[in-house]
Amino acid sequence: MTFDERYRAISSRDTRFDGQFVTAVRSTGIYCRPSCPARTPKPANVTFFATSAAAHEAGYRACKRCLPEAAPGSPDWNLRGDVVARAMRLIADGVVEREGVTGLAGRLGYSSRHLSRLLADELGAGPLALARAQRAHTARLLLVGTDLPAADVAFSAGFASVRQFNETVREVFGLTPTELRATRRGRTASAGISLALPVREPFDHAGLFAWMSVRALPGVEAGDGASFARTVRLPAGAGWFRLRLDGRLRLDAQLQSLADLATLVARVRRLFDLDADPLAIDAALGAHPELTGLVAATPGIRLPGAADPHEMLIRAMIGQQISVSAARTHLTRLVEALGEDVEIAGERRRLFPRMATIAERGADVLRGPAARIRAITEAAAALASGGLALSAGDDAHAQRERLLALRGVGEWTADYVRMRVLGDSDIILPGDVALRAGAAAAGLPAAPRELVAWAARVAPWRSYLSMHLWRAALAAQPARSRKETPS
């Protein structure tokens, strides 16, 4: 966006751009989200930054009125696949706190110096500053959303000391932690962690929860039309979360280690596609007459992500070429036989099996063709040994090539994993039976080659087109057979 386009956005207080850039005002020394209700500053006093970290580095503090740190994240980091976007996804996941800048750079295939230069050139801040802004954001979430003691907030947010936490909060927000906590509205529960998560509207929560619910594995996941819950493995231990709609979108969480909270929030945001720009997506898809009805029926459709990239690959391999209900039966058997029981916040929970366990014992549990079972256990072994790495920070094309090199992984599986793990917005799966049925129901070409050709006109939103077509296939089926829909 040009300066003039951004200035028009802040003049109209357009909420669509919250999280996509911040507005720094030289005369006041603060930065705001685009929709800040304060009087629009003069153009001569305005500097726009791509991230709040860049504004911090330039000496600005966050506006106390609009709280730019509470805005949804930028949709760019999921839409783009370049090294800057991949770095931002990994920084949000807490890689800098766990592995340092050297570890982040190594994951991306760059030297620390070159990566820092790339980020500074485009975003105005290096990886350390970006990670610091992430810690400040997490601290704000905890201070206003929980009753955790300040020391617990500090270490949960990733700070090395309470002193560093206090200094950062004062520098970023112009308030002490106690003063920032006093700004919260309403009362919070004293037990557990419950946070309000920002999301851009419209948000098709019912469709997203239904998608998750029909694929939920008993013991690990549970869902209905208004919530979804599951256990997850996190860097420092196990966790459980529930996302629900209660006036606002709320995240309830229980963790073995509070240090995992920022990572959990980032992964939940990706799992439920909370940083998408639904107005832009709906406008692009709805511009085509064939899709107008689908978009009108389901505004704000989202692209489900993956709670765990390794688990996603195993689920995709088991689910390829069979229905959702059949895949759920096979996966439930796997969880019941090989899942791991853990205690989280005094409650017994069950985790999806470890990759090493599937590699060693999966053949005793899985049913079906021997070649398919061998392919699944080999993939699990590669993931367990580190010979195959999957993460949200992967290069899309390199990830696809690695997956296609595996026995038993074809184009459908590789692209489906890319769609879910990377949040790739531009995937169409012409080999998917249900997707083609949805295309036919919507009046689009149903033959694979013709469907791919037609879908090219909605790039870069073909993954969201896929979600609409799956929904159309489900709506076109008799109620008694809907549970058999593939994909």
C-alpha positions in Angstrom: 0.0 0.0 0.0 1.1 3.5 -0.7 1.3 6.3 1.9 -1.9 7.8 0.5 -3.8 4.5 0.6 -2.8 4.0 4.2 -3.6 7.5 5.2 -7.1 7.1 3.7 -7.5 3.9 5.7 -6.7 5.7 9.0 -8.8 8.7 8.0 -11.8 6.4 7.6 -10.8 4.3 10.7 -11.1 1.2 8.6 -10.9 -1.9 10.9 -10.0 -4.1 7.9 -6.4 -2.9 8.1 -5.9 -3.5 11.9 -2.9 -5.7 12.3 -1.6 -5.0 8.8 0.3 -1.9 9.7 0.6 0.6 12.5 0.5 4.4 12.4 3.2 6.3 14.4 2.6 9.9 15.2 5.8 12.0 15.7 4.0 14.8 17.6 2.8 12.4 20.3 5.4 9.6 20.2 2.8 6.9 20.1 1.6 4.4 17.5 -1.9 3.2 16.8 -3.9 0.7 14.9 -5.6 2.1 11.7 -9.0 2.2 13.3 -7.9 4.2 16.3 -10.8 6.5 17.3 -8.5 9.4 18.1 -8.4 12.5 15.8 -6.5 11.7 12.6 -3.0 13.2 12.7 -1.7 15.5 10.0 0.1 13.6 7.2 3.3 15.5 8.0 3.4 13.9 11.4 2.7 10.3 10.3 5.0 7.4 9.7 3.7 4.0 8.8 5.4 0.8 10.0 4.7 -2.8 8.9 5.0 -4.1 12.5 4.7 -2.8 16.0 8.3 -4.0 16.6 9.5 -1.5 14.0 7.6 1.3 15.9 9.2 0.2 19.1 12.6 0.3 17.6 11.9 3.8 16.3 11.1 5.0 19.9 7.3 4.9 19.8 5.0 3.4 22.5 1.6 1.8 22.0 -1.6 3.8 22.2 -3.5 3.3 25.4 -6.8 4.0 23.7 -6.8 1.6 20.8 -4.2 -1.0 22.1 -2.7 -1.9 18.7 -1.2 -5.1 20.3 -4.8 -6.4 20.7 -5.5 -6.4 16.9 -5.5 -9.6 14.9 -2.3 -10.5 13.2 -1.4 -9.6 9.6 -2.9 -12.0 7.0 0.3 -11.5 4.9 2.3 -14.1 6.8 -0.1 -16.9 5.8 -0.7 -15.6 2.3 3.0 -15.1 1.5 5.5 -17.9 1.2 8.8 -15.9 1.1 11.5 -16.0 3.8 10.1 -13.0 5.7 6.7 -14.5 6.0 8.1 -17.9 7.0 10.3 -16.2 9.6 7.3 -14.4 11.0 5.4 -17.6 11.4 8.3 -19.2 13.3 8.8 -16.2 15.5 5.2 -16.3 16.5 5.7 -20.0 17.3 8.4 -19.0 19.8 11.5 -20.3 17.9 13.6 -17.3 18.8 13.0 -17.9 22.5 13.8 -21.6 22.2 16.6 -21.7 19.6 17.8 -18.1 19.3 18.3 -16.1 16.1 20.9 -18.7 15.0 18.3 -21.5 15.2 15.7 -19.4 13.4 18.1 -18.6 10.6 19.2 -22.2 10.3 15.6 -23.4 9.9 15.2 -20.9 7.0 18.6 -21.8 5.4 20.2 -18.3 5.9 23.0 -16.9 8.1 21.9 -14.9 11.1 23.3 -11.7 9.6 21.6 -12.1 6.3 18.2 -13.0 7.9 18.4 -10.0 10.2 19.2 -7.7 7.2 16.2 -9.1 5.3 13.8 -8.6 8.1 15.1 -5.1 8.9 14.9 -4.0 5.3 11.3 -5.0 4.9 9.8 -4.8 8.4 12.1 -2.2 10.1 13.1 -4.6 12.9 15.3 -7.6 13.3 14.4 -11.0 14.7 15.2 -10.1 18.3 13.0 -7.0 18.2 10.2 -8.9 16.5 10.4 -11.6 19.2 10.4 -8.9 21.9 7.2 -7.4 20.4 5.7 -10.9 20.5 6.5 -11.3 24.2 5.0 -7.9 24.9 1.8 -9.0 23.1 1.6 -12.2 25.1 2.2 -10.3 28.3 -0.7 -7.9 27.6 -3.0 -10.9 26.9 -2.1 -12.4 30.2 -2.3 -9.2 32.2 -5.7 -8.3 31.0 -7.1 -11.8 30.5 -6.0 -13.7 33.6 -5.3 -13.3 37.3 -1.8 -14.9 37.0 0.8 -13.3 39.3 3.1 -10.8 37.5 6.1 -13.2 37.8 4.2 -16.0 36.2 3.1 -13.6 33.4 6.7 -12.6 32.8 8.0 -16.1 32.4 4.9 -17.4 30.5 5.5 -14.6 27.9 9.1 -15.6 27.4 10.9 -13.0 29.4 14.2 -13.9 31.0 13.5 -12.0 34.1 10.8 -10.0 35.9 12.9 -6.9 35.5 13.1 -7.3 31.7 9.3 -7.9 31.7 8.6 -4.7 33.7 10.9 -2.6 31.5 9.5 -3.9 28.3 5.8 -3.4 29.4 6.6 0.2 30.5 8.5 0.9 27.3 5.9 -0.6 24.9 2.7 0.5 26.6 3.7 3.5 28.7 2.2 1.7 31.7 3.5 -0.5 34.5 2.2 -4.1 34.5 -0.2 -3.2 37.4 -1.5 -0.2 35.5 -2.0 -2.3 32.3 -3.9 -5.0 34.2 -6.2 -2.3 35.6 -7.3 -1.4 32.1 -9.1 -4.7 31.6 -12.9 -4.6 31.4 -15.1 -6.9 33.5 -14.0 -9.7 35.7 -11.8 -12.7 34.9 -11.9 -16.2 36.2 -9.3 -16.9 38.9 -8.9 -20.5 37.9 -7.1 -21.6 34.7 -6.4 -19.4 31.7 -9.1 -17.8 29.6 -8.2 -15.3 27.0 -10.2 -13.3 24.5 -8.7 -13.7 21.0 -9.2 -11.0 18.4 -10.6 -12.1 15.0 -11.6 -10.3 11.9 -15.3 -10.5 11.0 -17.2 -12.1 9.4 -16.1 -15.3 11.0 -17.7 -18.6 10.1 -17.2 -20.2 13.5 -20.1 -22.6 13.1 -18.7 -24.1 9.9 -15.2 -24.3 11.3 -16.3 -25.9 14.5 -18.4 -28.4 12.5 -15.4 -29.2 10.2 -13.3 -30.0 13.3 -16.1 -31.8 15.1 -16.8 -34.4 12.4 -13.0 -35.2 12.3 -12.5 -35.2 16.1 -10.8 -38.2 17.6 -12.4 -39.4 20.8 -10.2 -38.9 23.8 -8.0 -36.4 22.0 -10.5 -34.0 20.5 -14.1 -32.9 21.2 -16.3 -30.5 19.3 -19.8 -29.2 18.6 -21.3 -26.3 16.8 -20.0 -23.7 19.3 -16.6 -25.0 20.5 -13.7 -27.3 19.8 -11.2 -28.7 22.3 -8.1 -30.9 22.1 -4.8 -31.9 23.6 -1.5 -30.9 22.0 2.1 -31.5 22.4 4.1 -28.3 22.9 7.8 -27.5 23.2 7.9 -27.6 27.1 5.1 -30.2 27.7 1.6 -31.1 27.0 -1.4 -28.8 26.8 -5.2 -28.7 26.4 -7.3 -25.9 25.0 -10.8 -25.1 24.1 -11.9 -22.4 21.7 -15.5 -21.2 22.2 -17.7 -18.4 21.3 -19.1 -16.6 24.3 -20.0 -13.2 23.1 -16.3 -13.0 22.1 -14.0 -15.7 20.9 -12.4 -17.2 23.9 -9.5 -19.5 24.5 -9.5 -21.7 27.6 -6.2 -23.4 28.3 -4.4 -25.8 30.7 -0.7 -26.3 30.3 2.0 -28.4 31.9 4.4 -25.4 31.4 3.2 -21.8 31.2 6.2 -21.1 29.0 4.2 -22.7 26.2 1.3 -20.2 26.3 2.6 -17.9 23.6 3.2 -20.9 21.3 -0.2 -22.3 22.0 -1.9 -19.0 21.2 0.0 -18.7 17.9 -0.9 -22.3 16.9 -4.6 -21.8 17.8 -4.7 -18.7 15.6 -3.2 -20.7 12.7 -5.5 -23.7 13.4 -8.6 -21.6 13.2 -7.2 -19.1 10.6 -8.0 -16.2 12.8 -5.7 -13.8 11.0 -7.3 -14.2 7.6 -8.8 -11.1 5.8 -12.4 -12.4 5.2 -13.6 -9.3 3.4 -10.9 -9.5 0.8 -11.4 -13.2 0.3 -15.2 -12.9 0.1 -14.9 -10.0 -2.3 -12.5 -11.8 -4.6 -14.5 -15.1 -4.7 -17.9 -13.4 -4.8 -16.9 -11.4 -7.9 -17.5 -14.6 -9.9 -21.2 -15.2 -10.6 -20.8 -18.9 -10.1 -19.6 -18.4 -6.5 -21.8 -15.5 -5.4 -24.4 -17.7 -3.8 -21.8 -19.8 -2.0 -20.1 -16.7 -0.5 -23.4 -15.2 0.5 -24.4 -18.4 2.2 -21.1 -18.7 4.2 -19.4 -15.3 4.6 -16.1 -15.4 6.4 -15.3 -19.0 5.6 -12.0 -20.1 7.1 -9.2 -22.6 6.1 -8.5 -25.1 9.0 -4.9 -25.4 9.9 -3.0 -28.1 11.8 -2.4 -28.5 15.5 0.7 -30.5 14.8 2.4 -30.9 11.4 3.6 -34.4 12.0 0.2 -35.6 13.2 -1.4 -33.9 10.1 0.8 -36.0 7.8 -0.2 -39.2 9.4 -3.9 -38.2 9.4 -3.7 -37.3 5.7 -2.0 -40.6 4.8 -4.6 -42.6 6.6 -7.4 -40.5 5.2 -6.4 -40.5 1.6 -8.9 -42.2 -0.8 -11.3 -43.1 2.0 -14.2 -41.2 3.6 -14.0 -39.0 6.7 -15.9 -41.5 8.8 -13.7 -44.4 7.7 -10.5 -42.4 8.4 -11.9 -41.4 11.8 -12.4 -45.1 12.6 -8.8 -46.0 11.7 -7.4 -43.0 13.6 -9.6 -43.7 16.7 -8.2 -47.2 16.8 -4.6 -45.8 16.6 -5.3 -43.3 19.4 -6.9 -45.9 21.7 -4.0 -48.4 21.2 -1.0 -46.1 21.0 -2.1 -42.7 22.5 -0.3 -41.3 25.5 -2.0 -40.5 28.8 -0.8 -37.3 30.6 -1.8 -35.2 33.5 -2.4 -31.5 32.7 -3.5 -29.2 35.5 -4.6 -32.1 37.6 -6.7 -33.7 34.9 -6.0 -36.8 32.9 -5.8 -36.2 29.1 -4.9 -38.2 26.1 -2.4 -37.2 23.4 -2.1 -38.4 19.8 0.5 -41.1 19.5 4.2 -40.1 19.2 5.7 -40.7 15.8 8.3 -43.1 17.2 5.4 -45.2 18.7 3.5 -45.3 15.4 6.8 -46.3 13.6 7.3 -49.2 16.0 3.8 -50.4 16.7 1.6 -48.9 14.0 1.6 -52.1 11.9 0.1 -54.0 14.8 -2.9 -51.6 15.0 -3.6 -50.2 11.5 -5.8 -52.1 9.1 -5.8 -52.1 5.3 -3.3 -52.8 2.5 0.1 -53.8 3.7 1.8 -51.3 1.4 -0.2 -48.4 2.8 0.5 -49.4 6.4 4.2 -49.7 5.6 4.2 -46.2 4.0 2.6 -44.7 7.2 5.0 -46.3 9.5 8.0 -45.3 7.3 6.8 -41.7 7.3 6.4 -41.8 11.1 9.9 -43.2 11.4 11.3 -40.4 9.2 9.5 -37.8 11.3 10.7 -39.3 14.6 14.3 -39.5 13.5 14.4 -36.0 12.1 15.0 -37.3 8.6 11.8 -35.6 7.5 11.0 -32.2 9.0 7.6 -30.4 8.7 6.8 -27.0 10.2 4.7 -23.9 9.5 8.0 -22.2 8.4 8.8 -24.5 5.5 9.2 -23.4 2.0 6.1 -24.6 0.2 7.7 -26.1 -2.8 10.5 -27.8 -0.8 8.0 -29.3 1.6 6.0 -30.6 -1.4 9.0 -32.3 -2.9 10.0 -33.9 0.4 6.5 -35.3 0.8 6.3 -36.6 -2.7 9.6 -38.4 -2.2 7.9 -40.6 0.5 6.5 -44.0 -0.3 2.7 -43.8 -0.5 2.4 -40.0 -0.8 0.8 -38.7 -3.9 -0.1 -35.2 -5.1 -3.4 -35.1 -3.1 -1.7 -35.9 0.2 1.2 -33.5 -0.4 -1.0 -30.6 -1.4 -3.5 -31.3 1.4 -0.7 -31.3 4.0 0.6 -28.0 2.5 -2.8 -26.5 2.7 -3.3 -27.4 6.3 0.3 -27.1 7.7 1.4 -23.9 5.9 -2.1 -22.4 5.7 -1.4 -22.1 1.9 -4.3 -20.0 0.6 -3.9 -21.1 -3.1 -4.4 -24.9 -3.3 -6.9 -26.8 -5.4 -7.2 -30.6 -5.1 -8.6 -31.8 -8.4 -8.2 -35.4 -7.4 -10.6 -35.0 -4.4 -13.9 -36.7 -5.2 -15.9 -34.6 -2.8 -14.4 -31.4 -4.1 -15.3 -32.3 -7.6 -18.9 -33.1 -6.5 -19.1 -29.7 -4.9 -17.9 -28.1 -8.1 -20.6 -29.9 -10.0 -23.2 -28.8 -7.5 -22.0 -25.2 -7.8 -22.2 -25.3 -11.6 -18.4 -25.4 -12.1 -16.5 -27.9 -14.3 -16.1 -31.1 -12.4 -13.4 -32.8 -14.5 -10.0 -32.4 -12.9 -8.3 -30.6 -15.8 -11.2 -28.2 -16.4 -11.6 -27.5 -12.7 -8.0 -26.6 -12.3 -8.3 -24.2 -15.3 -11.4 -22.6 -14.0 -10.0 -22.2 -10.4 -7.0 -20.3 -11.7 -9.2 -17.2 -12.0 -9.6 -17.0 -8.2 -5.9 -17.2 -7.3 -4.5 -16.7 -4.7 -7.7 -17.9 -2.9 -8.1 -21.4 -4.3 -7.9 -23.0 -0.9 -10.9 -21.0 0.2 -12.7 -22.0 -3.0 -11.9 -25.6 -2.0 -13.6 -25.0 1.4 -16.7 -23.6 -0.4 -16.8 -26.6 -2.7 -16.5 -29.1 0.1 -19.4 -27.3 1.8 -21.4 -27.4 -1.4 -20.8 -31.2 -1.7 -22.0 -31.7 1.8 -25.1 -29.6 1.2 -26.0 -31.5 -2.0 -25.9 -34.9 -0.3 -28.9 -36.7 1.4 -28.6 -36.2 5.2 -28.1 -40.0 5.8 -24.9 -40.1 3.7 -23.2 -36.9 4.6 -20.9 -38.5 7.1 -19.3 -40.5 4.2 -18.0 -37.4 2.4 -14.3 -37.9 1.5 -11.5 -35.4 2.2 
